[in-house]
């Protein structure tokens, strides 16, 4: 048999056959007078054994050792492979559950799954497709910046924003935010900033009553570095005003508590 014949009969590629030669799993036969390798049935049997062990999940170094003896491999080898498969099953089960969750809420697949249900409520409250995509990108960036410890806060914010009594206002503000560009007027930006501030004041007040773990906020320099290059100048203007207004309201609240 030539290389192509052996590969076809064993159900592998010629490239795989050559790889077996390179790593020493299969000896190269002598070439015939016409320069072609000539394989016998013993070579086919060895390749079939290799293929069977590969399909079971054993590594090529493990297979190399197993091919040299006639006794079954140590039980520990089977135990280790079984544990690896158990882990894969667990991971795949989790991935299937995640896909089911995203499918249930007709969510964008790259949307953080923690907020999929809340995004669904906002979309049904008027959030446009483009605005949902823009918010997805911003959310991915924020989740990366704040890290796993802060994701609970972001999820809680989305949950509060999607409550029936404020979902429509939140969807409207998020839609206008997504459309901000260099042609947006100063009046449009200031009006939106005021709307977002009024929207977030009760949300932040409710958030303060929740038992959420503390987390170190990202350095301001990190936040600025990413948002400066990602947001439009109009969006940065709105964001800066909202942050300033919220800080002022917080200061006023602190002053009123301690006259």
C-alpha positions in Angstrom: 0.0 0.0 0.0 1.2 3.5 -0.7 0.7 6.4 1.7 -2.6 7.5 0.1 -3.9 3.9 0.2 -3.0 3.4 3.9 -4.5 6.8 4.9 -7.7 6.1 3.0 -8.2 2.7 4.5 -7.4 3.9 8.0 -9.7 6.9 7.7 -6.9 9.5 8.3 -5.2 12.1 6.1 -1.7 11.7 4.5 -0.6 14.7 6.6 -1.6 12.9 9.8 0.3 9.8 8.6 3.4 11.9 8.1 3.0 13.3 11.5 2.9 9.8 13.0 6.2 9.2 11.3 7.7 12.5 12.5 6.9 11.8 16.2 7.9 8.1 16.1 4.5 6.5 16.4 4.9 4.7 13.0 8.1 3.5 11.4 8.6 4.6 7.9 8.8 1.6 5.5 11.6 1.3 3.0 10.9 2.8 -0.4 10.4 0.6 -3.4 12.4 0.9 -6.5 10.0 3.5 -7.9 10.6 5.7 -4.8 7.2 5.2 -3.1 6.7 3.9 0.4 5.2 0.5 0.5 3.1 -0.3 3.6 2.0 -3.7 4.7 -1.1 -4.8 6.7 0.9 -4.6 10.0 1.2 -0.8 9.4 -2.5 -0.6 8.8 -3.3 -2.4 12.1 -0.9 0.0 14.0 -2.5 3.0 12.5 -6.0 1.7 13.4 -4.8 1.2 17.0 -3.5 4.7 17.1 -6.7 6.1 15.7 -8.8 4.2 18.2 -6.7 5.5 21.1 -6.9 9.0 19.8 -10.7 8.8 19.5 -10.8 7.7 23.2 -8.9 10.9 24.1 -5.4 9.6 25.0 -2.6 11.9 24.1 0.0 11.0 21.5 2.8 10.6 24.2 0.5 8.3 26.1 -0.3 6.3 23.0 3.4 5.9 22.2 3.8 4.2 25.6 0.7 2.1 25.3 1.7 0.8 21.8 4.9 -0.7 23.2 3.4 -3.1 25.6 0.7 -5.8 25.7 -0.8 -5.1 29.1 -3.6 -2.7 29.7 -2.5 0.8 30.8 -2.6 1.7 34.5 -6.1 2.4 36.0 -4.9 5.9 36.9 -4.6 6.7 33.2 -8.3 5.9 32.7 -9.3 7.7 35.9 -7.5 10.9 34.7 -9.1 10.8 31.3 -12.5 10.2 32.9 -12.0 13.2 35.2 -11.1 15.3 32.2 -14.3 14.3 30.4 -16.3 15.0 33.5 -14.9 18.5 33.5 -15.7 18.9 29.8 -19.2 17.7 30.3 -19.7 20.2 33.2 -18.4 23.0 31.0 -20.5 22.0 28.0 -23.6 21.7 30.2 -22.9 25.3 31.5 -22.5 26.5 27.9 -25.8 24.9 26.9 -27.5 26.6 29.8 -26.0 29.9 28.8 -27.2 29.5 25.2 -30.7 28.6 26.4 -30.7 31.7 28.6 -29.6 34.0 25.7 -32.1 32.3 23.3 -34.9 32.7 25.9 -34.4 36.5 26.0 -33.5 36.8 22.3 -30.3 38.4 23.4 -27.3 39.4 21.4 -24.9 36.4 21.8 -22.0 38.6 22.9 -24.1 40.4 25.5 -23.0 39.7 29.1 -25.6 37.0 30.1 -26.2 38.6 33.5 -28.0 41.5 31.9 -29.8 39.6 29.0 -33.2 39.5 30.7 -33.0 43.2 31.6 -31.9 44.1 28.0 -35.0 42.2 26.8 -37.3 44.3 29.0 -35.6 47.5 27.8 -36.0 46.5 24.2 -39.7 45.8 24.8 -39.9 49.2 26.4 -38.6 51.0 23.3 -34.8 50.5 23.1 -33.9 50.3 19.4 -31.8 47.6 17.9 -28.9 50.0 17.2 -29.1 51.4 20.8 -29.1 47.9 22.2 -25.9 47.1 20.2 -24.2 50.3 21.3 -25.1 49.6 24.9 -23.8 46.1 24.6 -20.4 47.4 23.5 -20.3 49.9 26.4 -21.4 47.2 28.8 -18.7 44.9 27.7 -16.1 47.6 28.1 -17.4 48.6 31.6 -17.5 45.0 32.8 -13.9 44.6 31.7 -12.8 47.8 33.5 -14.6 47.1 36.8 -13.7 43.4 36.9 -15.6 40.5 38.3 -16.0 42.1 41.7 -17.9 45.0 40.3 -20.2 43.1 37.9 -22.8 42.7 40.5 -23.2 46.4 40.7 -23.6 46.8 37.0 -26.2 44.0 36.9 -28.1 45.5 39.8 -28.2 48.9 37.9 -29.7 47.2 34.9 -32.2 45.5 37.0 -33.3 48.7 38.6 -33.3 50.6 35.2 -35.6 47.9 33.7 -38.3 48.1 36.4 -41.7 48.8 34.8 -42.0 52.3 36.2 -38.7 53.5 34.7 -37.9 51.1 31.8 -39.5 53.4 29.1 -37.5 56.4 30.3 -34.3 54.4 30.5 -34.9 53.0 26.9 -35.6 56.5 25.6 -32.4 57.9 27.2 -30.3 55.0 26.0 -31.6 55.4 22.5 -30.8 59.2 22.4 -27.4 58.4 23.9 -26.6 56.0 21.1 -27.4 58.6 18.4 -25.2 61.3 19.9 -22.5 62.4 17.4 -20.6 65.5 16.3 -23.7 67.1 14.9 -25.6 66.9 18.2 -26.4 70.3 19.7 -25.4 71.6 23.1 -29.0 71.8 24.1 -29.6 68.1 23.1 -26.6 67.0 25.2 -27.6 69.1 28.3 -31.2 67.9 28.1 -30.1 64.3 27.9 -27.6 64.7 30.7 -30.4 66.1 32.9 -32.7 63.2 32.0 -30.0 60.6 32.8 -29.2 62.3 36.1 -32.9 62.3 37.2 -33.1 58.7 36.1 -30.1 57.6 38.0 -30.7 59.4 41.3 -33.4 57.0 42.6 -31.5 54.1 41.1 -28.3 54.9 43.0 -30.4 55.5 46.2 -32.0 52.0 45.8 -28.6 50.6 45.0 -27.2 51.9 48.3 -29.7 49.9 50.2 -28.7 46.6 48.6 -26.2 44.3 50.3 -23.5 44.3 47.5 -19.9 43.4 48.2 -17.4 46.2 48.1 -15.0 46.3 45.2 -12.1 48.6 44.3 -13.1 51.0 41.5 -10.8 51.1 38.5 -8.2 53.9 38.5 -9.6 57.0 36.9 -6.8 56.9 34.4 -8.0 53.6 33.1 -11.5 54.8 32.8 -10.5 57.9 30.9 -8.1 56.1 28.6 -10.8 53.8 27.3 -13.8 56.1 27.2 -11.8 58.9 25.6 -11.0 56.9 22.6 -14.3 55.0 22.4 -17.1 57.5 23.2 -17.9 60.3 20.9 -17.1 63.8 22.1 -20.9 64.4 22.6 -21.2 61.3 24.7 -18.2 62.3 26.8 -19.8 65.7 27.4 -23.0 64.1 28.6 -21.1 61.6 30.7 -19.0 64.3 32.3 -22.1 66.5 33.2 -24.0 63.5 34.6 -21.0 62.6 36.8 -20.6 66.2 37.9 -24.3 66.6 38.6 -24.5 63.3 40.6 -21.5 64.4 42.7 -23.1 67.7 43.4 -26.4 66.1 44.4 -24.4 63.7 46.7 -22.6 66.6 48.3 -25.9 68.5 48.8 -27.4 65.4 50.4 -24.4 65.0 52.8 -24.5 68.7 53.7 -28.3 68.5 54.5 -27.7 65.5 56.8 -25.1 67.4 58.8 -26.1 71.1 59.1 
